[in-house]
Amino acid sequence: QQRTLARERSATRRALLTPEETQQQRATIREINAARRVAFTPKEIEQQRSLAVDRSMAKRATATPIEAEEQRVLARERTATRRAARVSEEAKQQQTVAYKATRLQKTVKQKQTVMKRKPNQDAKVDWPKPVDM
């Protein structure tokens, strides 16, 4: 009973906040949570992870088919955006690698053509002298 009243009060309070205030509130909550997470020991971190897994499993078990489908759709969208971001990063990386490779090939080719054009002027060869008759 008290929990539901508290939930309703907090919901009305949140509804009255301006967007800037909600952003500020979220930022402070994020900072508090980050500070709390930093203070955790490895054992506590593992415990928190297992609790989170249990919570998500309980949510999945009690979800209606419609809610489950909505969650699946949201998960698909999240993975699609993650994949798209990863693909674009990989494409940029491949582009830079290809660009560097072509630049390297061009410089090597230029050096080769310079060497081919350069006649063997520096080579001092003892040409056979005409035989005196």
Secondary structure, DSSP 8 states (H G I E B T S, - for coil): -HHHHHHHHHHHHHHHS-HHHHHHHHHHHHHHHHHHHHT--HHHHHHHHHHHHHHHHHHHHH--HHHHHHHHHHHHHHHHHHHHHHHHHHHHHHHHHHHHHHHHHHHHHHHHHHHHHS-TTS-----------
